[in-house]
Amino acid sequence: DSGVTQTPKHLITATGQRVTLRCSPRSGDLSVYWYQQSLDQGLQFLIQYYNGEERAKGNILERFSAQQFPDLHSELNLSSLELGDSALYFCASSVQGSNEKLFFGSGTQLSVL
Amino acid sequence: GESVGLHLPTLSVQEGDNSIINCAYSNSASDYFIWYKQESGKGPQFIIDIRSNMDKRQGQRVTVLLNKTVKHLSLQIAATQPGDSAVYFCAEAGSNYKLTFGKGTLLTVNP
């Protein structure tokens, strides 16, 4: 167990809908990361937060947004969902958020039908 | 019909043999490198990391080698066990904090 908690584990929804994925980092970690893993793209970095502020941005679509709250948990919001958004979404956390090991959660499997 | 997916390099070894998984990275400015193991249905699990001021680092049954000249990283697993069967990812990071993952290698250990 990495100490990173993600909910829900599975999510099935329809195209055009909006969903929210939730992540609680390891105790003491200030930085949260979101990654998308699909069969044809591998692990793609989406976005990173450090202590409530956005620190780095990757290949995140405009339909997607995230935030980190004062208690350090994070949410990833996916809207206007398309079939191609079906993937595993991982949250990871680290202590300082700069070139150190990340601890990953178990992921949320999103299926858009 | 044939499914389109990520065609991972694969490595098949016998139990007890040593395994070597290779990774080429792209950014010469990267100064931090890390190996992860991902088992089916689970999130990536940290194995070992190395910074650019080192060329070798050892852990329990694992060794990471870094060759900055040719931008190459390798993971050596000693006495490979069936429980080592998984997809192994290398990742690199530089000053932009973003950890970029490689495509992964599927390791299969035959008993």
gemmi code that builds the backbone of each chain (N, CA, C; Angstrom):
import gemmi

chains = {
    "A": [
        ("ASP", (0.839, -1.185, 0.000), (0.000, 0.000, 0.000), (0.885, 1.250, 0.000)),
        ("SER", (0.675, 2.116, -1.023), (1.530, 3.295, -1.176), (1.152, 4.412, -0.214)),
        ("GLY", (-0.053, 4.380, 0.329), (-0.524, 5.465, 1.178), (-1.303, 6.520, 0.413)),
        ("VAL", (-1.356, 6.397, -0.906), (-2.129, 7.318, -1.738), (-3.482, 6.656, -2.018)),
        ("THR", (-4.551, 7.379, -1.740), (-5.896, 6.832, -1.898), (-6.625, 7.516, -3.037)),
        ("GLN", (-7.157, 6.710, -3.921), (-7.930, 7.246, -5.050), (-9.339, 6.667, -5.024)),
        ("THR", (-10.305, 7.524, -5.279), (-11.691, 7.068, -5.400), (-12.359, 7.778, -6.572)),
        ("PRO", (-13.316, 7.126, -7.257), (-13.646, 5.707, -7.090), (-12.630, 4.827, -7.812)),
        ("LYS", (-12.701, 3.547, -7.638), (-11.803, 2.625, -8.346), (-12.251, 2.425, -9.792)),
        ("HIS", (-13.554, 2.432, -9.984), (-14.106, 2.265, -11.318), (-15.191, 3.301, -11.532)),
        ("LEU", (-15.290, 3.764, -12.778), (-16.303, 4.757, -13.111), (-16.762, 4.486, -14.534)),
        ("ILE", (-18.055, 4.297, -14.698), (-18.618, 4.085, -16.028), (-19.602, 5.204, -16.281)),
        ("THR", (-19.434, 5.885, -17.400), (-20.296, 7.008, -17.703), (-20.510, 7.112, -19.212)),
        ("ALA", (-21.274, 8.091, -19.608), (-21.606, 8.237, -21.028), (-20.895, 9.442, -21.626)),
        ("THR", (-20.808, 9.462, -22.932), (-20.190, 10.603, -23.606), (-20.951, 11.877, -23.272)),
        ("GLY", (-20.203, 12.962, -23.148), (-20.794, 14.253, -22.832), (-20.930, 14.530, -21.352)),
        ("GLN", (-20.747, 13.525, -20.535), (-20.903, 13.693, -19.094), (-19.660, 14.295, -18.453)),
        ("ARG", (-19.792, 14.602, -17.154), (-18.699, 15.166, -16.358), (-18.488, 14.295, -15.139)),
        ("VAL", (-17.225, 14.025, -14.813), (-16.917, 13.213, -13.642), (-15.818, 13.884, -12.830)),
        ("THR", (-15.742, 13.488, -11.563), (-14.700, 13.988, -10.668), (-13.982, 12.815, -10.032)),
        ("LEU", (-12.665, 12.826, -10.158), (-11.819, 11.810, -9.550), (-11.142, 12.435, -8.343)),
        ("ARG", (-11.040, 11.670, -7.270), (-10.518, 12.200, -6.030), (-9.243, 11.485, -5.597)),
        ("CYS", (-8.371, 12.238, -4.963), (-7.084, 11.688, -4.535), (-6.689, 12.257, -3.182)),
        ("SER", (-6.304, 11.383, -2.274), (-5.717, 11.806, -1.000), (-4.256, 11.393, -0.987)),
        ("PRO", (-3.337, 12.345, -0.852), (-1.917, 12.003, -0.898), (-1.470, 11.306, 0.381)),
        ("ARG", (-0.253, 10.802, 0.365), (0.356, 10.237, 1.560), (0.441, 11.324, 2.626)),
        ("SER", (0.335, 10.909, 3.867), (0.466, 11.854, 4.959), (1.826, 12.557, 4.887)),
        ("GLY", (1.807, 13.874, 4.895), (3.045, 14.637, 4.862), (3.498, 15.068, 3.484)),
        ("ASP", (2.929, 14.466, 2.441), (3.304, 14.863, 1.078), (2.568, 16.133, 0.686)),
        ("LEU", (3.310, 17.070, 0.089), (2.720, 18.349, -0.282), (2.337, 18.419, -1.757)),
        ("SER", (2.890, 17.521, -2.535), (2.685, 17.608, -3.981), (1.843, 16.445, -4.493)),
        ("VAL", (0.955, 16.761, -5.415), (0.087, 15.773, -6.037), (0.233, 15.852, -7.557)),
        ("TYR", (0.236, 14.713, -8.182), (0.378, 14.614, -9.634), (-0.778, 13.781, -10.187)),
        ("TRP", (-1.183, 14.099, -11.397), (-2.167, 13.280, -12.097), (-1.553, 12.771, -13.402)),
        ("TYR", (-1.753, 11.477, -13.634), (-1.295, 10.831, -14.854), (-2.451, 10.070, -15.494)),
        ("GLN", (-2.411, 9.999, -16.815), (-3.380, 9.206, -17.562), (-2.637, 8.046, -18.208)),
        ("GLN", (-3.177, 6.846, -18.088), (-2.559, 5.688, -18.715), (-3.555, 5.014, -19.646)),
        ("SER", (-3.223, 5.015, -20.922), (-4.048, 4.320, -21.902), (-3.178, 3.339, -22.659)),
        ("LEU", (-3.826, 2.406, -23.359), (-3.092, 1.344, -24.042), (-2.159, 1.896, -25.103)),
        ("ASP", (-2.597, 2.944, -25.812), (-1.785, 3.418, -26.934), (-0.875, 4.591, -26.599)),
        ("GLN", (-0.985, 5.151, -25.393), (-0.172, 6.322, -25.047), (0.711, 6.121, -23.834)),
        ("GLY", (0.597, 5.016, -23.160), (1.421, 4.828, -21.977), (1.005, 5.775, -20.854)),
        ("LEU", (1.945, 6.078, -19.958), (1.688, 6.965, -18.817), (1.961, 8.404, -19.225)),
        ("GLN", (0.928, 9.209, -19.283), (1.058, 10.602, -19.690), (0.825, 11.536, -18.506)),
        ("PHE", (1.768, 12.426, -18.294), (1.662, 13.411, -17.223), (0.601, 14.441, -17.576)),
        ("LEU", (-0.296, 14.703, -16.645), (-1.343, 15.700, -16.863), (-1.030, 17.010, -16.157)),
        ("ILE", (-0.874, 16.944, -14.833), (-0.702, 18.173, -14.076), (-0.143, 17.860, -12.691)),
        ("GLN", (0.528, 18.857, -12.099), (1.098, 18.733, -10.769), (0.710, 19.927, -9.917)),
        ("TYR", (0.404, 19.667, -8.666), (0.150, 20.717, -7.689), (1.119, 20.581, -6.530)),
        ("TYR", (1.484, 21.712, -5.981), (2.326, 21.732, -4.796), (1.699, 22.684, -3.792)),
        ("ASN", (1.316, 22.146, -2.665), (0.758, 22.943, -1.563), (-0.362, 23.875, -2.038)),
        ("GLY", (-1.213, 23.347, -2.893), (-2.374, 24.105, -3.327), (-2.203, 24.889, -4.618)),
        ("GLU", (-0.961, 25.002, -5.091), (-0.712, 25.793, -6.293), (-0.299, 24.884, -7.457)),
        ("GLU", (-0.729, 25.242, -8.656), (-0.291, 24.500, -9.832), (1.202, 24.714, -10.046)),
        ("ARG", (1.943, 23.625, -10.227), (3.388, 23.748, -10.411), (3.825, 23.393, -11.825)),
        ("ALA", (3.242, 22.382, -12.420), (3.646, 21.975, -13.767), (2.432, 21.429, -14.503)),
        ("LYS", (2.446, 21.647, -15.806), (1.335, 21.214, -16.624), (1.861, 20.369, -17.770)),
        ("GLY", (1.167, 19.298, -18.063), (1.567, 18.434, -19.165), (0.523, 18.438, -20.244)),
        ("ASN", (0.224, 17.255, -20.760), (-0.716, 17.143, -21.875), (-2.161, 17.094, -21.403)),
        ("ILE", (-2.559, 18.077, -20.655), (-3.919, 18.075, -20.113), (-4.843, 18.848, -21.047)),
        ("LEU", (-5.957, 18.218, -21.404), (-6.921, 18.843, -22.299), (-7.634, 19.991, -21.595)),
        ("GLU", (-8.151, 20.923, -22.384), (-8.881, 22.052, -21.798), (-10.168, 21.597, -21.128)),
        ("ARG", (-10.698, 20.452, -21.535), (-11.914, 19.903, -20.921), (-11.635, 19.332, -19.522)),
        ("PHE", (-10.352, 19.194, -19.205), (-9.956, 18.646, -17.914), (-9.448, 19.775, -17.020)),
        ("SER", (-9.728, 19.661, -15.737), (-9.187, 20.632, -14.790), (-8.929, 19.924, -13.468)),
        ("ALA", (-8.096, 20.529, -12.670), (-7.778, 19.921, -11.377), (-7.574, 21.013, -10.357)),
        ("GLN", (-7.594, 20.619, -9.112), (-7.240, 21.537, -8.034), (-6.761, 20.734, -6.832)),
        ("GLN", (-6.010, 21.438, -5.998), (-5.565, 20.854, -4.738), (-6.102, 21.732, -3.622)),
        ("PHE", (-6.736, 21.119, -2.678), (-7.436, 21.835, -1.613), (-6.518, 22.086, -0.417)),
        ("PRO", (-6.938, 22.960, 0.510), (-6.089, 23.244, 1.694), (-5.702, 22.005, 2.490)),
        ("ASP", (-6.550, 20.974, 2.486), (-6.161, 19.769, 3.222), (-5.264, 18.859, 2.368)),
        ("LEU", (-4.877, 19.336, 1.204), (-3.934, 18.720, 0.261), (-4.535, 17.619, -0.602)),
        ("HIS", (-5.798, 17.270, -0.379), (-6.370, 16.318, -1.324), (-6.604, 17.021, -2.648)),
        ("SER", (-6.732, 16.229, -3.697), (-6.858, 16.808, -5.029), (-8.024, 16.165, -5.774)),
        ("GLU", (-8.585, 16.916, -6.683), (-9.634, 16.407, -7.552), (-9.293, 16.702, -9.003)),
        ("LEU", (-9.601, 15.743, -9.852), (-9.432, 15.905, -11.291), (-10.821, 15.861, -11.907)),
        ("ASN", (-11.195, 16.928, -12.574), (-12.508, 17.031, -13.189), (-12.390, 16.830, -14.694)),
        ("LEU", (-13.162, 15.917, -15.208), (-13.163, 15.616, -16.643), (-14.553, 15.918, -17.172)),
        ("SER", (-14.653, 16.809, -18.159), (-15.969, 17.197, -18.654), (-16.090, 16.916, -20.148)),
        ("SER", (-17.327, 16.986, -20.624), (-17.635, 16.723, -22.045), (-16.910, 15.460, -22.511)),
        ("LEU", (-17.094, 14.420, -21.751), (-16.307, 13.209, -21.962), (-16.520, 12.602, -23.337)),
        ("GLU", (-15.427, 12.087, -23.868), (-15.425, 11.421, -25.170), (-14.963, 9.977, -24.977)),
        ("LEU", (-15.244, 9.153, -25.982), (-14.853, 7.749, -25.895), (-13.355, 7.609, -25.626)),
        ("GLY", (-12.578, 8.474, -26.242), (-11.129, 8.418, -26.135), (-10.588, 8.785, -24.769)),
        ("ASP", (-11.451, 9.274, -23.888), (-11.014, 9.607, -22.524), (-10.987, 8.370, -21.635)),
        ("SER", (-11.505, 7.272, -22.133), (-11.459, 6.027, -21.364), (-10.002, 5.649, -21.117)),
        ("ALA", (-9.655, 5.491, -19.852), (-8.263, 5.223, -19.479), (-8.203, 4.978, -17.982)),
        ("LEU", (-7.006, 4.644, -17.533), (-6.713, 4.594, -16.103), (-6.127, 5.932, -15.708)),
        ("TYR", (-6.656, 6.523, -14.673), (-6.147, 7.800, -14.186), (-5.485, 7.571, -12.836)),
        ("PHE", (-4.203, 7.914, -12.790), (-3.445, 7.728, -11.552), (-3.150, 9.058, -10.892)),
        ("CYS", (-3.224, 9.036, -9.595), (-2.740, 10.127, -8.781), (-1.472, 9.643, -8.098)),
        ("ALA", (-0.532, 10.551, -7.930), (0.695, 10.242, -7.201), (1.000, 11.406, -6.282)),
        ("SER", (1.792, 11.143, -5.253), (2.193, 12.236, -4.385), (3.674, 12.126, -4.053)),
        ("SER", (4.237, 13.240, -3.661), (5.630, 13.269, -3.220), (5.773, 14.340, -2.155)),
        ("VAL", (6.911, 14.320, -1.489), (7.100, 15.203, -0.337), (7.210, 16.661, -0.767)),
        ("GLN", (8.191, 16.938, -1.645), (8.486, 18.327, -1.983), (8.035, 18.733, -3.369)),
        ("GLY", (7.937, 17.746, -4.267), (7.459, 18.071, -5.610), (8.534, 18.498, -6.568)),
        ("SER", (9.796, 18.126, -6.306), (10.835, 18.461, -7.274), (11.841, 17.322, -7.384)),
        ("ASN", (11.731, 16.575, -8.476), (12.690, 15.507, -8.798), (12.950, 14.560, -7.641)),
        ("GLU", (11.886, 13.903, -7.240), (11.983, 12.899, -6.203), (10.986, 11.807, -6.553)),
        ("LYS", (11.057, 10.688, -5.825), (10.185, 9.585, -6.174), (8.730, 9.908, -5.861)),
        ("LEU", (7.883, 9.403, -6.742), (6.447, 9.565, -6.588), (5.857, 8.270, -6.063)),
        ("PHE", (4.822, 8.406, -5.256), (4.082, 7.251, -4.760), (2.707, 7.281, -5.413)),
        ("PHE", (2.377, 6.205, -6.116), (1.156, 6.160, -6.905), (0.020, 5.469, -6.171)),
        ("GLY", (-1.185, 5.958, -6.432), (-2.382, 5.277, -5.968), (-2.711, 4.117, -6.892)),
        ("SER", (-3.826, 3.457, -6.624), (-4.235, 2.284, -7.405), (-4.955, 2.648, -8.688)),
        ("GLY", (-5.294, 3.922, -8.826), (-5.900, 4.368, -10.070), (-7.415, 4.330, -10.075)),
        ("THR", (-7.993, 5.113, -10.973), (-9.423, 5.074, -11.269), (-9.569, 4.647, -12.725)),
        ("GLN", (-10.272, 3.564, -12.947), (-10.523, 3.097, -14.310), (-11.785, 3.777, -14.821)),
        ("LEU", (-11.617, 4.646, -15.800), (-12.753, 5.370, -16.378), (-13.141, 4.731, -17.702)),
        ("SER", (-14.400, 4.395, -17.812), (-14.934, 3.855, -19.064), (-16.024, 4.794, -19.545)),
        ("VAL", (-15.835, 5.341, -20.730), (-16.834, 6.229, -21.333), (-17.521, 5.457, -22.450)),
        ("LEU", (-18.838, 5.305, -22.313), (-19.587, 4.473, -23.266), (-20.428, 5.319, -24.223)),
    ],
    "B": [
        ("GLY", (-11.068, -8.989, -34.578), (-10.070, -8.181, -35.260), (-8.901, -7.890, -34.332)),
        ("GLU", (-7.873, -7.385, -34.892), (-6.668, -7.095, -34.107), (-6.884, -5.817, -33.307)),
        ("SER", (-6.507, -5.834, -32.060), (-6.648, -4.642, -31.231), (-5.405, -3.778, -31.369)),
        ("VAL", (-5.598, -2.480, -31.308), (-4.467, -1.560, -31.375), (-4.045, -1.251, -29.952)),
        ("GLY", (-2.823, -1.449, -29.632), (-2.365, -1.174, -28.273), (-0.921, -0.792, -28.278)),
        ("LEU", (-0.414, -0.629, -27.087), (0.970, -0.244, -26.911), (1.812, -1.497, -27.036)),
        ("HIS", (2.623, -1.582, -28.088), (3.430, -2.774, -28.296), (4.685, -2.640, -27.462)),
        ("LEU", (4.665, -3.292, -26.289), (5.775, -3.166, -25.372), (6.899, -4.099, -25.765)),
        ("PRO", (8.137, -3.634, -25.611), (9.251, -4.579, -25.674), (9.036, -5.623, -24.587)),
        ("THR", (9.423, -6.845, -24.865), (9.232, -7.905, -23.876), (10.551, -8.594, -23.595)),
        ("LEU", (10.671, -9.079, -22.379), (11.840, -9.822, -21.953), (11.334, -11.036, -21.200)),
        ("SER", (11.769, -12.200, -21.642), (11.358, -13.432, -20.996), (12.601, -14.111, -20.434)),
        ("VAL", (12.580, -14.427, -19.139), (13.738, -15.046, -18.486), (13.292, -16.241, -17.668)),
        ("GLN", (14.254, -17.076, -17.336), (13.984, -18.207, -16.456), (14.179, -17.777, -14.999)),
        ("GLU", (13.379, -18.352, -14.145), (13.512, -18.077, -12.713), (14.952, -18.349, -12.267)),
        ("GLY", (15.495, -17.425, -11.514), (16.856, -17.566, -11.023), (17.897, -16.861, -11.874)),
        ("ASP", (17.550, -16.584, -13.123), (18.474, -15.845, -13.994), (18.481, -14.367, -13.610)),
        ("ASN", (19.493, -13.657, -14.101), (19.528, -12.202, -13.947), (18.823, -11.558, -15.136)),
        ("SER", (18.133, -10.459, -14.879), (17.415, -9.733, -15.936), (18.041, -8.360, -16.111)),
        ("ILE", (18.092, -7.913, -17.342), (18.552, -6.555, -17.624), (17.516, -5.884, -18.514)),
        ("ILE", (16.979, -4.786, -18.022), (15.989, -4.017, -18.764), (16.615, -2.684, -19.126)),
        ("ASN", (16.534, -2.330, -20.384), (17.192, -1.132, -20.883), (16.214, -0.016, -21.192)),
        ("CYS", (16.725, 1.195, -21.136), (15.896, 2.366, -21.396), (16.777, 3.462, -21.981)),
        ("ALA", (16.320, 4.050, -23.085), (17.003, 5.199, -23.658), (16.181, 6.433, -23.319)),
        ("TYR", (16.816, 7.448, -22.774), (16.068, 8.665, -22.477), (16.448, 9.756, -23.460)),
        ("SER", (15.616, 10.775, -23.511), (15.741, 11.726, -24.608), (16.345, 13.073, -24.221)),
        ("ASN", (16.171, 13.484, -22.983), (16.549, 14.841, -22.595), (17.900, 14.863, -21.897)),
        ("SER", (18.875, 15.449, -22.539), (20.220, 15.487, -21.949), (20.271, 16.352, -20.691)),
        ("ALA", (19.244, 17.181, -20.479), (19.196, 18.027, -19.285), (18.567, 17.313, -18.089)),
        ("SER", (18.053, 16.108, -18.292), (17.458, 15.366, -17.177), (18.519, 15.025, -16.156)),
        ("ASP", (18.180, 15.198, -14.886), (19.167, 14.925, -13.848), (18.675, 13.970, -12.776)),
        ("TYR", (17.496, 13.411, -13.005), (16.950, 12.463, -12.038), (16.254, 11.364, -12.818)),
        ("PHE", (16.524, 10.108, -12.420), (15.997, 8.962, -13.149), (15.458, 7.947, -12.166)),
        ("ILE", (14.426, 7.253, -12.593), (13.725, 6.382, -11.642), (13.147, 5.190, -12.386)),
        ("TRP", (13.102, 4.056, -11.718), (12.477, 2.854, -12.266), (11.247, 2.506, -11.435)),
        ("TYR", (10.192, 2.151, -12.173), (8.958, 1.708, -11.539), (8.572, 0.330, -12.066)),
        ("LYS", (7.861, -0.400, -11.219), (7.309, -1.708, -11.583), (5.791, -1.587, -11.511)),
        ("GLN", (5.107, -2.061, -12.545), (3.652, -2.033, -12.511), (3.098, -3.418, -12.784)),
        ("GLU", (2.431, -3.959, -11.787), (1.742, -5.234, -11.937), (0.332, -4.979, -12.444)),
        ("SER", (-0.226, -6.001, -13.044), (-1.548, -5.878, -13.652), (-2.586, -5.395, -12.637)),
        ("GLY", (-3.302, -4.328, -12.979), (-4.361, -3.820, -12.120), (-3.893, -2.965, -10.959)),
        ("LYS", (-2.595, -2.637, -10.941), (-2.066, -1.843, -9.832), (-1.379, -0.585, -10.354)),
        ("GLY", (-1.117, 0.316, -9.442), (-0.373, 1.513, -9.799), (1.117, 1.234, -9.838)),
        ("PRO", (1.883, 2.086, -10.519), (3.336, 1.914, -10.557), (3.932, 1.954, -9.146)),
        ("GLN", (4.900, 1.083, -8.929), (5.543, 0.963, -7.614), (7.021, 1.298, -7.755)),
        ("PHE", (7.508, 2.207, -6.920), (8.906, 2.634, -6.951), (9.847, 1.454, -6.720)),
        ("ILE", (10.912, 1.386, -7.552), (11.935, 0.362, -7.346), (13.237, 0.996, -6.871)),
        ("ILE", (13.770, 1.901, -7.681), (15.068, 2.499, -7.374), (15.222, 3.769, -8.192)),
        ("ASP", (15.994, 4.713, -7.673), (16.245, 5.947, -8.404), (17.737, 6.262, -8.406)),
        ("ILE", (18.114, 7.202, -9.265), (19.513, 7.613, -9.359), (19.569, 9.042, -9.873)),
        ("ARG", (20.536, 9.793, -9.355), (20.711, 11.174, -9.823), (21.893, 11.217, -10.785)),
        ("SER", (21.967, 12.282, -11.532), (22.935, 12.337, -12.625), (24.385, 12.445, -12.162)),
        ("ASN", (24.596, 12.685, -10.872), (25.973, 12.739, -10.379), (26.512, 11.348, -10.009)),
        ("MET", (25.699, 10.330, -10.279), (26.109, 8.953, -10.025), (25.982, 8.161, -11.326)),
        ("ASP", (26.710, 7.033, -11.417), (26.518, 6.178, -12.583), (26.039, 4.780, -12.193)),
        ("LYS", (25.953, 4.522, -10.896), (25.487, 3.214, -10.444), (24.890, 3.346, -9.059)),
        ("ARG", (23.820, 2.608, -8.851), (23.230, 2.585, -7.517), (22.627, 1.199, -7.304)),
        ("GLN", (22.816, 0.674, -6.101), (22.323, -0.672, -5.833), (21.262, -0.661, -4.760)),
        ("GLY", (20.285, -1.569, -4.961), (19.274, -1.775, -3.934), (19.235, -3.265, -3.611)),
        ("GLN", (18.114, -3.688, -3.081), (17.988, -5.097, -2.768), (17.675, -5.862, -4.048)),
        ("ARG", (18.575, -6.633, -4.532), (18.475, -7.437, -5.763), (18.397, -6.595, -7.036)),
        ("VAL", (18.422, -5.292, -6.932), (18.358, -4.448, -8.131), (19.535, -3.485, -8.178)),
        ("THR", (19.945, -3.191, -9.411), (21.013, -2.232, -9.656), (20.596, -1.357, -10.828)),
        ("VAL", (20.785, -0.071, -10.703), (20.520, 0.833, -11.816), (21.853, 1.398, -12.296)),
        ("LEU", (22.035, 1.392, -13.600), (23.226, 1.951, -14.224), (22.810, 3.116, -15.119)),
        ("LEU", (23.574, 4.177, -15.038), (23.283, 5.377, -15.825), (24.490, 5.732, -16.680)),
        ("ASN", (24.278, 5.828, -17.971), (25.332, 6.257, -18.899), (24.851, 7.540, -19.566)),
        ("LYS", (25.327, 8.666, -19.054), (24.862, 9.956, -19.552), (25.394, 10.259, -20.943)),
        ("THR", (26.515, 9.686, -21.274), (27.127, 9.948, -22.582), (26.210, 9.511, -23.716)),
        ("VAL", (25.615, 8.327, -23.533), (24.733, 7.811, -24.582), (23.272, 7.881, -24.157)),
        ("LYS", (22.985, 8.538, -23.062), (21.623, 8.696, -22.548), (20.918, 7.349, -22.409)),
        ("HIS", (21.524, 6.501, -21.612), (21.031, 5.139, -21.448), (20.955, 4.794, -19.968)),
        ("LEU", (19.880, 4.115, -19.637), (19.610, 3.698, -18.262), (19.297, 2.206, -18.292)),
        ("SER", (19.788, 1.465, -17.325), (19.424, 0.054, -17.267), (19.083, -0.352, -15.843)),
        ("LEU", (18.238, -1.365, -15.771), (17.847, -1.945, -14.487), (18.247, -3.400, -14.511)),
        ("GLN", (19.047, -3.801, -13.549), (19.446, -5.192, -13.437), (18.744, -5.789, -12.226)),
        ("ILE", (18.108, -6.935, -12.451), (17.447, -7.656, -11.374), (18.174, -8.983, -11.197)),
        ("ALA", (18.692, -9.205, -10.013), (19.418, -10.447, -9.745), (18.450, -11.540, -9.301)),
        ("ALA", (18.780, -12.774, -9.713), (17.992, -13.941, -9.284), (16.506, -13.686, -9.452)),
        ("THR", (16.100, -13.427, -10.685), (14.713, -13.049, -10.978), (13.732, -14.111, -10.502)),
        ("GLN", (12.648, -13.632, -9.918), (11.625, -14.508, -9.343), (10.300, -14.308, -10.074)),
        ("PRO", (9.399, -15.283, -10.022), (8.092, -15.118, -10.681), (7.363, -13.843, -10.255)),
        ("GLY", (7.543, -13.437, -9.008), (6.912, -12.209, -8.524), (7.467, -10.948, -9.169)),
        ("ASP", (8.554, -11.068, -9.888), (9.118, -9.918, -10.598), (8.427, -9.681, -11.935)),
        ("SER", (7.583, -10.600, -12.350), (6.859, -10.439, -13.615), (5.964, -9.213, -13.532)),
        ("ALA", (6.178, -8.284, -14.462), (5.437, -7.012, -14.448), (5.899, -6.184, -15.639)),
        ("VAL", (5.318, -5.002, -15.779), (5.827, -4.012, -16.733), (6.737, -3.065, -15.965)),
        ("TYR", (7.913, -2.821, -16.512), (8.892, -1.942, -15.883), (9.026, -0.664, -16.702)),
        ("PHE", (8.907, 0.461, -16.007), (9.022, 1.773, -16.644), (10.238, 2.515, -16.117)),
        ("CYS", (10.960, 3.154, -17.029), (11.942, 4.129, -16.602), (11.299, 5.510, -16.730)),
        ("ALA", (11.778, 6.454, -15.960), (11.269, 7.817, -16.043), (12.419, 8.781, -15.799)),
        ("GLU", (12.316, 9.958, -16.381), (13.352, 10.975, -16.249), (12.712, 12.300, -15.856)),
        ("ALA", (13.492, 13.122, -15.177), (13.003, 14.446, -14.796), (14.150, 15.442, -14.838)),
        ("GLY", (13.794, 16.668, -15.165), (14.779, 17.742, -15.188), (14.292, 18.902, -14.352)),
        ("SER", (14.610, 20.096, -14.751), (14.278, 21.268, -13.949), (12.800, 21.634, -14.015)),
        ("ASN", (12.049, 21.033, -14.918), (10.629, 21.373, -15.044), (9.739, 20.521, -14.138)),
        ("TYR", (10.354, 19.733, -13.244), (9.649, 18.907, -12.262), (8.855, 17.761, -12.871)),
        ("LYS", (8.645, 17.760, -14.178), (7.773, 16.767, -14.785), (8.500, 15.444, -14.943)),
        ("LEU", (7.951, 14.388, -14.383), (8.529, 13.058, -14.516), (7.937, 12.441, -15.776)),
        ("THR", (8.791, 12.200, -16.767), (8.339, 11.668, -18.046), (8.669, 10.195, -18.116)),
        ("PHE", (7.649, 9.388, -18.402), (7.810, 7.946, -18.408), (8.089, 7.417, -19.808)),
        ("GLY", (8.899, 6.364, -19.855), (9.096, 5.630, -21.091), (7.912, 4.715, -21.338)),
        ("LYS", (7.980, 3.963, -22.443), (6.867, 3.125, -22.854), (6.721, 1.873, -22.009)),
        ("GLY", (7.785, 1.428, -21.379), (7.696, 0.239, -20.545), (8.211, -1.015, -21.223)),
        ("THR", (8.643, -1.967, -20.414), (9.092, -3.283, -20.874), (8.366, -4.334, -20.061)),
        ("LEU", (7.810, -5.321, -20.752), (7.110, -6.401, -20.073), (8.092, -7.517, -19.753)),
        ("LEU", (8.265, -7.786, -18.476), (9.147, -8.859, -18.027), (8.308, -10.063, -17.633)),
        ("THR", (8.618, -11.205, -18.235), (7.937, -12.451, -17.894), (8.969, -13.419, -17.340)),
        ("VAL", (8.714, -13.957, -16.171), (9.628, -14.885, -15.533), (9.008, -16.273, -15.588)),
        ("ASN", (9.707, -17.178, -16.225), (9.213, -18.547, -16.374), (9.740, -19.422, -15.248)),
        ("PRO", (8.839, -20.149, -14.582), (9.284, -20.983, -13.453), (10.075, -22.208, -13.918)),
    ],
}
model = gemmi.Model(1)
for chain_id, residues in chains.items():
    chain = gemmi.Chain(chain_id)
    for i, (resn, *xyz) in enumerate(residues, 1):
        res = gemmi.Residue()
        res.name, res.seqid = resn, gemmi.SeqId(i, " ")
        for name, pos in zip(("N", "CA", "C"), xyz):
            atom = gemmi.Atom()
            atom.name, atom.element = name, gemmi.Element(name[0])
            atom.pos, atom.b_iso = gemmi.Position(*pos), 0.0
            res.add_atom(atom)
        chain.add_residue(res)
    model.add_chain(chain)
structure = gemmi.Structure()
structure.add_model(model)
structure.setup_entities()
